[in-house]
Amino acid sequence: MTSSDVTRSTRGPRPLGRFASPILLLAVMWVVQAADAILPGSFTGFGLRSWDLEGLLGILVGPLLHANWQHLIANSLPLLVLGCLVAVEGARRFWTVTLLAAVVGGLGTWLLNAPGTLTVGASGLVFGYFGYTVLRVFAPGRVSHRILYAVVAVIVIALYGGSMLAGVVGVREGVSWQAHLFGAIGGGLAVFLGRGGSRAT
């Protein structure tokens, strides 16, 4: 291995490579939805079922499942945009935020929804990425980074703030405001957890 090879190998991932994680996650959701449409039965039964101990598996599986193609399409663009804004900090940070949004959002939904309510969809993750992106300005770090995060937060609020607020306080029947609210809380908590390991990986 030459010295130039060593230099290239220690520079870390290429900038576009950081977006592989949200793209991969979204691709999995589309594959799952396609399989659900082709195979007999429905995968949505594996979603999060409130107050059912067996339904707790849906905390991790539920975000990958969608009621129909329209549901998935509605979640896809905001998940990709906001997910990429999180993934700028690296794959480890992206998956940490994803896990916390899924777990906190799922537990809050499981506890506060009516017993037996089935919840599926990635909107809890979308709200988690939104919460993380908006609150990231308060994370410890360089002043230059925090200024940049503040600018990004203002843009994100301008683009998505109205729909996010409506997703909590103005939801129609059949939409889980619990998943939205607690997903955002999970994303916000991720801002302050594990900052020492937030280097791009």
Biotite code that builds the C-alpha atoms (Angstrom):
import biotite.structure as struc

atoms = struc.array([
    struc.Atom([0.000, 0.000, 0.000], chain_id="A", res_id=1, res_name="MET", atom_name="CA", element="C"),
    struc.Atom([1.442, 3.358, -0.985], chain_id="A", res_id=2, res_name="THR", atom_name="CA", element="C"),
    struc.Atom([1.416, 6.500, 1.138], chain_id="A", res_id=3, res_name="SER", atom_name="CA", element="C"),
    struc.Atom([-1.284, 7.949, -1.117], chain_id="A", res_id=4, res_name="SER", atom_name="CA", element="C"),
    struc.Atom([-3.428, 4.853, -0.452], chain_id="A", res_id=5, res_name="ASP", atom_name="CA", element="C"),
    struc.Atom([-3.029, 5.384, 3.297], chain_id="A", res_id=6, res_name="VAL", atom_name="CA", element="C"),
    struc.Atom([-4.042, 9.027, 2.958], chain_id="A", res_id=7, res_name="THR", atom_name="CA", element="C"),
    struc.Atom([-7.171, 8.149, 1.017], chain_id="A", res_id=8, res_name="ARG", atom_name="CA", element="C"),
    struc.Atom([-8.164, 5.404, 3.466], chain_id="A", res_id=9, res_name="SER", atom_name="CA", element="C"),
    struc.Atom([-7.985, 7.709, 6.507], chain_id="A", res_id=10, res_name="THR", atom_name="CA", element="C"),
    struc.Atom([-10.079, 10.534, 5.118], chain_id="A", res_id=11, res_name="ARG", atom_name="CA", element="C"),
    struc.Atom([-13.342, 8.810, 6.029], chain_id="A", res_id=12, res_name="GLY", atom_name="CA", element="C"),
    struc.Atom([-16.388, 8.395, 3.818], chain_id="A", res_id=13, res_name="PRO", atom_name="CA", element="C"),
    struc.Atom([-17.054, 10.594, 0.844], chain_id="A", res_id=14, res_name="ARG", atom_name="CA", element="C"),
    struc.Atom([-19.664, 13.303, 1.534], chain_id="A", res_id=15, res_name="PRO", atom_name="CA", element="C"),
    struc.Atom([-22.350, 11.590, -0.558], chain_id="A", res_id=16, res_name="LEU", atom_name="CA", element="C"),
    struc.Atom([-21.592, 8.310, 1.215], chain_id="A", res_id=17, res_name="GLY", atom_name="CA", element="C"),
    struc.Atom([-22.985, 9.780, 4.422], chain_id="A", res_id=18, res_name="ARG", atom_name="CA", element="C"),
    struc.Atom([-26.443, 9.725, 2.890], chain_id="A", res_id=19, res_name="PHE", atom_name="CA", element="C"),
    struc.Atom([-26.320, 5.959, 2.293], chain_id="A", res_id=20, res_name="ALA", atom_name="CA", element="C"),
    struc.Atom([-28.038, 5.186, 5.607], chain_id="A", res_id=21, res_name="SER", atom_name="CA", element="C"),
    struc.Atom([-31.304, 7.126, 5.082], chain_id="A", res_id=22, res_name="PRO", atom_name="CA", element="C"),
    struc.Atom([-31.414, 5.981, 1.455], chain_id="A", res_id=23, res_name="ILE", atom_name="CA", element="C"),
    struc.Atom([-30.977, 2.367, 2.573], chain_id="A", res_id=24, res_name="LEU", atom_name="CA", element="C"),
    struc.Atom([-33.661, 2.714, 5.249], chain_id="A", res_id=25, res_name="LEU", atom_name="CA", element="C"),
    struc.Atom([-36.135, 4.168, 2.766], chain_id="A", res_id=26, res_name="LEU", atom_name="CA", element="C"),
    struc.Atom([-35.291, 1.467, 0.221], chain_id="A", res_id=27, res_name="ALA", atom_name="CA", element="C"),
    struc.Atom([-36.063, -1.220, 2.803], chain_id="A", res_id=28, res_name="VAL", atom_name="CA", element="C"),
    struc.Atom([-39.469, 0.381, 3.427], chain_id="A", res_id=29, res_name="MET", atom_name="CA", element="C"),
    struc.Atom([-40.257, 0.313, -0.292], chain_id="A", res_id=30, res_name="TRP", atom_name="CA", element="C"),
    struc.Atom([-39.154, -3.322, -0.602], chain_id="A", res_id=31, res_name="VAL", atom_name="CA", element="C"),
    struc.Atom([-41.301, -4.270, 2.395], chain_id="A", res_id=32, res_name="VAL", atom_name="CA", element="C"),
    struc.Atom([-44.312, -2.462, 0.936], chain_id="A", res_id=33, res_name="GLN", atom_name="CA", element="C"),
    struc.Atom([-43.816, -4.171, -2.432], chain_id="A", res_id=34, res_name="ALA", atom_name="CA", element="C"),
    struc.Atom([-43.590, -7.561, -0.732], chain_id="A", res_id=35, res_name="ALA", atom_name="CA", element="C"),
    struc.Atom([-46.707, -6.763, 1.287], chain_id="A", res_id=36, res_name="ASP", atom_name="CA", element="C"),
    struc.Atom([-48.570, -5.932, -1.922], chain_id="A", res_id=37, res_name="ALA", atom_name="CA", element="C"),
    struc.Atom([-47.465, -9.129, -3.689], chain_id="A", res_id=38, res_name="ILE", atom_name="CA", element="C"),
    struc.Atom([-47.602, -11.755, -0.947], chain_id="A", res_id=39, res_name="LEU", atom_name="CA", element="C"),
    struc.Atom([-50.865, -13.038, 0.557], chain_id="A", res_id=40, res_name="PRO", atom_name="CA", element="C"),
    struc.Atom([-51.998, -11.534, 3.830], chain_id="A", res_id=41, res_name="GLY", atom_name="CA", element="C"),
    struc.Atom([-50.741, -8.266, 5.277], chain_id="A", res_id=42, res_name="SER", atom_name="CA", element="C"),
    struc.Atom([-47.580, -7.312, 7.159], chain_id="A", res_id=43, res_name="PHE", atom_name="CA", element="C"),
    struc.Atom([-49.333, -4.531, 9.061], chain_id="A", res_id=44, res_name="THR", atom_name="CA", element="C"),
    struc.Atom([-50.361, -7.035, 11.717], chain_id="A", res_id=45, res_name="GLY", atom_name="CA", element="C"),
    struc.Atom([-46.743, -6.951, 12.879], chain_id="A", res_id=46, res_name="PHE", atom_name="CA", element="C"),
    struc.Atom([-47.063, -3.254, 13.742], chain_id="A", res_id=47, res_name="GLY", atom_name="CA", element="C"),
    struc.Atom([-47.200, -1.709, 17.195], chain_id="A", res_id=48, res_name="LEU", atom_name="CA", element="C"),
    struc.Atom([-50.305, -2.849, 19.092], chain_id="A", res_id=49, res_name="ARG", atom_name="CA", element="C"),
    struc.Atom([-50.924, -0.749, 22.191], chain_id="A", res_id=50, res_name="SER", atom_name="CA", element="C"),
    struc.Atom([-51.110, -2.418, 25.595], chain_id="A", res_id=51, res_name="TRP", atom_name="CA", element="C"),
    struc.Atom([-50.225, -5.793, 24.067], chain_id="A", res_id=52, res_name="ASP", atom_name="CA", element="C"),
    struc.Atom([-46.900, -7.195, 25.244], chain_id="A", res_id=53, res_name="LEU", atom_name="CA", element="C"),
    struc.Atom([-46.488, -9.171, 22.029], chain_id="A", res_id=54, res_name="GLU", atom_name="CA", element="C"),
    struc.Atom([-47.140, -5.973, 20.122], chain_id="A", res_id=55, res_name="GLY", atom_name="CA", element="C"),
    struc.Atom([-43.992, -4.372, 21.561], chain_id="A", res_id=56, res_name="LEU", atom_name="CA", element="C"),
    struc.Atom([-42.032, -5.906, 18.676], chain_id="A", res_id=57, res_name="LEU", atom_name="CA", element="C"),
    struc.Atom([-43.778, -3.282, 16.568], chain_id="A", res_id=58, res_name="GLY", atom_name="CA", element="C"),
    struc.Atom([-41.595, -0.606, 18.155], chain_id="A", res_id=59, res_name="ILE", atom_name="CA", element="C"),
    struc.Atom([-38.833, -1.692, 15.785], chain_id="A", res_id=60, res_name="LEU", atom_name="CA", element="C"),
    struc.Atom([-40.857, -3.265, 12.974], chain_id="A", res_id=61, res_name="VAL", atom_name="CA", element="C"),
    struc.Atom([-43.740, -0.782, 12.787], chain_id="A", res_id=62, res_name="GLY", atom_name="CA", element="C"),
    struc.Atom([-41.760, 2.096, 11.209], chain_id="A", res_id=63, res_name="PRO", atom_name="CA", element="C"),
    struc.Atom([-40.934, -0.160, 8.249], chain_id="A", res_id=64, res_name="LEU", atom_name="CA", element="C"),
    struc.Atom([-44.599, -0.959, 7.595], chain_id="A", res_id=65, res_name="LEU", atom_name="CA", element="C"),
    struc.Atom([-47.246, 1.218, 5.936], chain_id="A", res_id=66, res_name="HIS", atom_name="CA", element="C"),
    struc.Atom([-50.967, 0.889, 5.494], chain_id="A", res_id=67, res_name="ALA", atom_name="CA", element="C"),
    struc.Atom([-50.754, 1.461, 1.715], chain_id="A", res_id=68, res_name="ASN", atom_name="CA", element="C"),
    struc.Atom([-48.636, 3.028, -1.013], chain_id="A", res_id=69, res_name="TRP", atom_name="CA", element="C"),
    struc.Atom([-50.089, 6.488, -0.378], chain_id="A", res_id=70, res_name="GLN", atom_name="CA", element="C"),
    struc.Atom([-49.019, 6.257, 3.257], chain_id="A", res_id=71, res_name="HIS", atom_name="CA", element="C"),
    struc.Atom([-45.467, 5.304, 2.269], chain_id="A", res_id=72, res_name="LEU", atom_name="CA", element="C"),
    struc.Atom([-45.216, 7.962, -0.440], chain_id="A", res_id=73, res_name="ILE", atom_name="CA", element="C"),
    struc.Atom([-46.373, 10.662, 1.989], chain_id="A", res_id=74, res_name="ALA", atom_name="CA", element="C"),
    struc.Atom([-43.581, 9.716, 4.399], chain_id="A", res_id=75, res_name="ASN", atom_name="CA", element="C"),
    struc.Atom([-40.827, 9.150, 1.841], chain_id="A", res_id=76, res_name="SER", atom_name="CA", element="C"),
    struc.Atom([-39.733, 12.669, 0.875], chain_id="A", res_id=77, res_name="LEU", atom_name="CA", element="C"),
    struc.Atom([-39.655, 14.194, 4.395], chain_id="A", res_id=78, res_name="PRO", atom_name="CA", element="C"),
    struc.Atom([-37.900, 11.089, 5.712], chain_id="A", res_id=79, res_name="LEU", atom_name="CA", element="C"),
    struc.Atom([-35.254, 11.336, 3.014], chain_id="A", res_id=80, res_name="LEU", atom_name="CA", element="C"),
    struc.Atom([-34.718, 15.101, 3.379], chain_id="A", res_id=81, res_name="VAL", atom_name="CA", element="C"),
    struc.Atom([-34.668, 15.217, 7.183], chain_id="A", res_id=82, res_name="LEU", atom_name="CA", element="C"),
    struc.Atom([-32.840, 11.896, 7.433], chain_id="A", res_id=83, res_name="GLY", atom_name="CA", element="C"),
    struc.Atom([-30.053, 13.203, 5.195], chain_id="A", res_id=84, res_name="CYS", atom_name="CA", element="C"),
    struc.Atom([-29.746, 16.315, 7.384], chain_id="A", res_id=85, res_name="LEU", atom_name="CA", element="C"),
    struc.Atom([-29.156, 14.015, 10.348], chain_id="A", res_id=86, res_name="VAL", atom_name="CA", element="C"),
    struc.Atom([-26.838, 11.720, 8.385], chain_id="A", res_id=87, res_name="ALA", atom_name="CA", element="C"),
    struc.Atom([-24.508, 14.637, 7.636], chain_id="A", res_id=88, res_name="VAL", atom_name="CA", element="C"),
    struc.Atom([-23.013, 13.842, 11.053], chain_id="A", res_id=89, res_name="GLU", atom_name="CA", element="C"),
    struc.Atom([-22.340, 10.254, 10.053], chain_id="A", res_id=90, res_name="GLY", atom_name="CA", element="C"),
    struc.Atom([-23.988, 6.837, 9.996], chain_id="A", res_id=91, res_name="ALA", atom_name="CA", element="C"),
    struc.Atom([-23.575, 6.251, 13.731], chain_id="A", res_id=92, res_name="ARG", atom_name="CA", element="C"),
    struc.Atom([-25.373, 9.466, 14.579], chain_id="A", res_id=93, res_name="ARG", atom_name="CA", element="C"),
    struc.Atom([-28.141, 8.713, 12.056], chain_id="A", res_id=94, res_name="PHE", atom_name="CA", element="C"),
    struc.Atom([-28.838, 5.255, 13.461], chain_id="A", res_id=95, res_name="TRP", atom_name="CA", element="C"),
    struc.Atom([-28.693, 6.546, 17.037], chain_id="A", res_id=96, res_name="THR", atom_name="CA", element="C"),
    struc.Atom([-31.347, 9.145, 16.252], chain_id="A", res_id=97, res_name="VAL", atom_name="CA", element="C"),
    struc.Atom([-33.388, 6.575, 14.348], chain_id="A", res_id=98, res_name="THR", atom_name="CA", element="C"),
    struc.Atom([-33.287, 4.105, 17.240], chain_id="A", res_id=99, res_name="LEU", atom_name="CA", element="C"),
    struc.Atom([-34.210, 6.681, 19.881], chain_id="A", res_id=100, res_name="LEU", atom_name="CA", element="C"),
    struc.Atom([-37.050, 8.085, 17.782], chain_id="A", res_id=101, res_name="ALA", atom_name="CA", element="C"),
    struc.Atom([-38.375, 4.565, 17.207], chain_id="A", res_id=102, res_name="ALA", atom_name="CA", element="C"),
    struc.Atom([-38.075, 3.435, 20.840], chain_id="A", res_id=103, res_name="VAL", atom_name="CA", element="C"),
    struc.Atom([-39.306, 6.605, 22.572], chain_id="A", res_id=104, res_name="VAL", atom_name="CA", element="C"),
    struc.Atom([-41.973, 7.160, 19.928], chain_id="A", res_id=105, res_name="GLY", atom_name="CA", element="C"),
    struc.Atom([-43.051, 3.540, 20.125], chain_id="A", res_id=106, res_name="GLY", atom_name="CA", element="C"),
    struc.Atom([-43.225, 3.382, 23.909], chain_id="A", res_id=107, res_name="LEU", atom_name="CA", element="C"),
    struc.Atom([-45.180, 6.633, 24.109], chain_id="A", res_id=108, res_name="GLY", atom_name="CA", element="C"),
    struc.Atom([-47.602, 5.360, 21.478], chain_id="A", res_id=109, res_name="THR", atom_name="CA", element="C"),
    struc.Atom([-47.922, 1.963, 23.163], chain_id="A", res_id=110, res_name="TRP", atom_name="CA", element="C"),
    struc.Atom([-48.788, 3.592, 26.497], chain_id="A", res_id=111, res_name="LEU", atom_name="CA", element="C"),
    struc.Atom([-51.057, 6.439, 25.401], chain_id="A", res_id=112, res_name="LEU", atom_name="CA", element="C"),
    struc.Atom([-53.042, 4.918, 22.550], chain_id="A", res_id=113, res_name="ASN", atom_name="CA", element="C"),
    struc.Atom([-56.235, 3.030, 23.279], chain_id="A", res_id=114, res_name="ALA", atom_name="CA", element="C"),
    struc.Atom([-55.600, -0.671, 24.053], chain_id="A", res_id=115, res_name="PRO", atom_name="CA", element="C"),
    struc.Atom([-55.419, -2.756, 20.906], chain_id="A", res_id=116, res_name="GLY", atom_name="CA", element="C"),
    struc.Atom([-54.747, 0.203, 18.575], chain_id="A", res_id=117, res_name="THR", atom_name="CA", element="C"),
    struc.Atom([-52.454, -0.810, 15.713], chain_id="A", res_id=118, res_name="LEU", atom_name="CA", element="C"),
    struc.Atom([-49.873, 1.767, 14.611], chain_id="A", res_id=119, res_name="THR", atom_name="CA", element="C"),
    struc.Atom([-47.596, 1.509, 11.565], chain_id="A", res_id=120, res_name="VAL", atom_name="CA", element="C"),
    struc.Atom([-45.587, 3.957, 9.494], chain_id="A", res_id=121, res_name="GLY", atom_name="CA", element="C"),
    struc.Atom([-42.375, 5.951, 9.467], chain_id="A", res_id=122, res_name="ALA", atom_name="CA", element="C"),
    struc.Atom([-43.888, 9.276, 10.510], chain_id="A", res_id=123, res_name="SER", atom_name="CA", element="C"),
    struc.Atom([-42.539, 8.824, 14.046], chain_id="A", res_id=124, res_name="GLY", atom_name="CA", element="C"),
    struc.Atom([-39.040, 8.686, 12.558], chain_id="A", res_id=125, res_name="LEU", atom_name="CA", element="C"),
    struc.Atom([-39.764, 11.745, 10.428], chain_id="A", res_id=126, res_name="VAL", atom_name="CA", element="C"),
    struc.Atom([-40.774, 13.676, 13.533], chain_id="A", res_id=127, res_name="PHE", atom_name="CA", element="C"),
    struc.Atom([-37.685, 12.332, 15.309], chain_id="A", res_id=128, res_name="GLY", atom_name="CA", element="C"),
    struc.Atom([-35.406, 13.674, 12.592], chain_id="A", res_id=129, res_name="TYR", atom_name="CA", element="C"),
    struc.Atom([-37.260, 16.982, 12.719], chain_id="A", res_id=130, res_name="PHE", atom_name="CA", element="C"),
    struc.Atom([-36.863, 17.220, 16.502], chain_id="A", res_id=131, res_name="GLY", atom_name="CA", element="C"),
    struc.Atom([-33.180, 16.388, 16.260], chain_id="A", res_id=132, res_name="TYR", atom_name="CA", element="C"),
    struc.Atom([-32.502, 18.873, 13.466], chain_id="A", res_id=133, res_name="THR", atom_name="CA", element="C"),
    struc.Atom([-34.285, 21.703, 15.265], chain_id="A", res_id=134, res_name="VAL", atom_name="CA", element="C"),
    struc.Atom([-32.725, 21.079, 18.701], chain_id="A", res_id=135, res_name="LEU", atom_name="CA", element="C"),
    struc.Atom([-29.232, 20.246, 17.435], chain_id="A", res_id=136, res_name="ARG", atom_name="CA", element="C"),
    struc.Atom([-28.310, 23.927, 17.813], chain_id="A", res_id=137, res_name="VAL", atom_name="CA", element="C"),
    struc.Atom([-28.299, 23.397, 21.598], chain_id="A", res_id=138, res_name="PHE", atom_name="CA", element="C"),
    struc.Atom([-25.761, 20.583, 21.498], chain_id="A", res_id=139, res_name="ALA", atom_name="CA", element="C"),
    struc.Atom([-22.281, 21.339, 22.805], chain_id="A", res_id=140, res_name="PRO", atom_name="CA", element="C"),
    struc.Atom([-19.789, 22.001, 20.053], chain_id="A", res_id=141, res_name="GLY", atom_name="CA", element="C"),
    struc.Atom([-17.975, 24.632, 18.035], chain_id="A", res_id=142, res_name="ARG", atom_name="CA", element="C"),
    struc.Atom([-19.688, 27.970, 17.675], chain_id="A", res_id=143, res_name="VAL", atom_name="CA", element="C"),
    struc.Atom([-19.353, 27.784, 13.887], chain_id="A", res_id=144, res_name="SER", atom_name="CA", element="C"),
    struc.Atom([-21.172, 24.446, 13.864], chain_id="A", res_id=145, res_name="HIS", atom_name="CA", element="C"),
    struc.Atom([-23.938, 25.742, 16.106], chain_id="A", res_id=146, res_name="ARG", atom_name="CA", element="C"),
    struc.Atom([-24.470, 28.764, 13.853], chain_id="A", res_id=147, res_name="ILE", atom_name="CA", element="C"),
    struc.Atom([-24.753, 26.440, 10.861], chain_id="A", res_id=148, res_name="LEU", atom_name="CA", element="C"),
    struc.Atom([-27.182, 24.200, 12.749], chain_id="A", res_id=149, res_name="TYR", atom_name="CA", element="C"),
    struc.Atom([-29.257, 27.263, 13.652], chain_id="A", res_id=150, res_name="ALA", atom_name="CA", element="C"),
    struc.Atom([-29.520, 28.266, 9.993], chain_id="A", res_id=151, res_name="VAL", atom_name="CA", element="C"),
    struc.Atom([-30.533, 24.712, 9.061], chain_id="A", res_id=152, res_name="VAL", atom_name="CA", element="C"),
    struc.Atom([-33.088, 24.650, 11.891], chain_id="A", res_id=153, res_name="ALA", atom_name="CA", element="C"),
    struc.Atom([-34.720, 27.871, 10.688], chain_id="A", res_id=154, res_name="VAL", atom_name="CA", element="C"),
    struc.Atom([-34.995, 26.490, 7.151], chain_id="A", res_id=155, res_name="ILE", atom_name="CA", element="C"),
    struc.Atom([-36.405, 23.185, 8.402], chain_id="A", res_id=156, res_name="VAL", atom_name="CA", element="C"),
    struc.Atom([-38.973, 24.946, 10.584], chain_id="A", res_id=157, res_name="ILE", atom_name="CA", element="C"),
    struc.Atom([-40.000, 27.127, 7.660], chain_id="A", res_id=158, res_name="ALA", atom_name="CA", element="C"),
    struc.Atom([-40.448, 24.098, 5.397], chain_id="A", res_id=159, res_name="LEU", atom_name="CA", element="C"),
    struc.Atom([-41.924, 21.564, 7.797], chain_id="A", res_id=160, res_name="TYR", atom_name="CA", element="C"),
    struc.Atom([-42.899, 23.369, 10.997], chain_id="A", res_id=161, res_name="GLY", atom_name="CA", element="C"),
    struc.Atom([-46.541, 23.876, 10.061], chain_id="A", res_id=162, res_name="GLY", atom_name="CA", element="C"),
    struc.Atom([-47.127, 20.273, 9.032], chain_id="A", res_id=163, res_name="SER", atom_name="CA", element="C"),
    struc.Atom([-45.275, 19.015, 12.113], chain_id="A", res_id=164, res_name="MET", atom_name="CA", element="C"),
    struc.Atom([-47.445, 21.106, 14.418], chain_id="A", res_id=165, res_name="LEU", atom_name="CA", element="C"),
    struc.Atom([-50.567, 19.919, 12.620], chain_id="A", res_id=166, res_name="ALA", atom_name="CA", element="C"),
    struc.Atom([-49.323, 16.354, 13.027], chain_id="A", res_id=167, res_name="GLY", atom_name="CA", element="C"),
    struc.Atom([-49.544, 16.721, 16.804], chain_id="A", res_id=168, res_name="VAL", atom_name="CA", element="C"),
    struc.Atom([-52.433, 19.081, 17.542], chain_id="A", res_id=169, res_name="VAL", atom_name="CA", element="C"),
    struc.Atom([-54.614, 18.838, 14.446], chain_id="A", res_id=170, res_name="GLY", atom_name="CA", element="C"),
    struc.Atom([-54.522, 15.212, 13.369], chain_id="A", res_id=171, res_name="VAL", atom_name="CA", element="C"),
    struc.Atom([-57.480, 13.538, 11.733], chain_id="A", res_id=172, res_name="ARG", atom_name="CA", element="C"),
    struc.Atom([-58.946, 10.311, 13.036], chain_id="A", res_id=173, res_name="GLU", atom_name="CA", element="C"),
    struc.Atom([-56.704, 7.332, 12.402], chain_id="A", res_id=174, res_name="GLY", atom_name="CA", element="C"),
    struc.Atom([-53.448, 9.308, 12.609], chain_id="A", res_id=175, res_name="VAL", atom_name="CA", element="C"),
    struc.Atom([-51.304, 8.779, 15.694], chain_id="A", res_id=176, res_name="SER", atom_name="CA", element="C"),
    struc.Atom([-50.327, 12.096, 17.264], chain_id="A", res_id=177, res_name="TRP", atom_name="CA", element="C"),
    struc.Atom([-48.663, 10.003, 19.977], chain_id="A", res_id=178, res_name="GLN", atom_name="CA", element="C"),
    struc.Atom([-46.148, 8.560, 17.516], chain_id="A", res_id=179, res_name="ALA", atom_name="CA", element="C"),
    struc.Atom([-45.482, 12.047, 16.154], chain_id="A", res_id=180, res_name="HIS", atom_name="CA", element="C"),
    struc.Atom([-45.012, 13.725, 19.528], chain_id="A", res_id=181, res_name="LEU", atom_name="CA", element="C"),
    struc.Atom([-42.916, 11.030, 21.161], chain_id="A", res_id=182, res_name="PHE", atom_name="CA", element="C"),
    struc.Atom([-40.904, 10.449, 17.997], chain_id="A", res_id=183, res_name="GLY", atom_name="CA", element="C"),
    struc.Atom([-39.947, 14.130, 18.101], chain_id="A", res_id=184, res_name="ALA", atom_name="CA", element="C"),
    struc.Atom([-39.068, 13.801, 21.796], chain_id="A", res_id=185, res_name="ILE", atom_name="CA", element="C"),
    struc.Atom([-36.860, 10.811, 21.016], chain_id="A", res_id=186, res_name="GLY", atom_name="CA", element="C"),
    struc.Atom([-35.062, 12.754, 18.302], chain_id="A", res_id=187, res_name="GLY", atom_name="CA", element="C"),
    struc.Atom([-34.604, 15.686, 20.662], chain_id="A", res_id=188, res_name="GLY", atom_name="CA", element="C"),
    struc.Atom([-33.113, 13.425, 23.340], chain_id="A", res_id=189, res_name="LEU", atom_name="CA", element="C"),
    struc.Atom([-30.611, 12.101, 20.806], chain_id="A", res_id=190, res_name="ALA", atom_name="CA", element="C"),
    struc.Atom([-29.121, 15.594, 20.544], chain_id="A", res_id=191, res_name="VAL", atom_name="CA", element="C"),
    struc.Atom([-27.660, 15.284, 24.022], chain_id="A", res_id=192, res_name="PHE", atom_name="CA", element="C"),
    struc.Atom([-26.718, 11.596, 24.059], chain_id="A", res_id=193, res_name="LEU", atom_name="CA", element="C"),
    struc.Atom([-23.394, 10.226, 22.907], chain_id="A", res_id=194, res_name="GLY", atom_name="CA", element="C"),
    struc.Atom([-22.019, 13.462, 21.519], chain_id="A", res_id=195, res_name="ARG", atom_name="CA", element="C"),
    struc.Atom([-18.499, 12.139, 22.035], chain_id="A", res_id=196, res_name="GLY", atom_name="CA", element="C"),
    struc.Atom([-19.177, 9.519, 19.371], chain_id="A", res_id=197, res_name="GLY", atom_name="CA", element="C"),
    struc.Atom([-20.783, 11.769, 16.816], chain_id="A", res_id=198, res_name="SER", atom_name="CA", element="C"),
    struc.Atom([-17.876, 11.836, 14.380], chain_id="A", res_id=199, res_name="ARG", atom_name="CA", element="C"),
    struc.Atom([-18.774, 10.754, 10.888], chain_id="A", res_id=200, res_name="ALA", atom_name="CA", element="C"),
    struc.Atom([-18.224, 7.061, 10.394], chain_id="A", res_id=201, res_name="THR", atom_name="CA", element="C"),
])
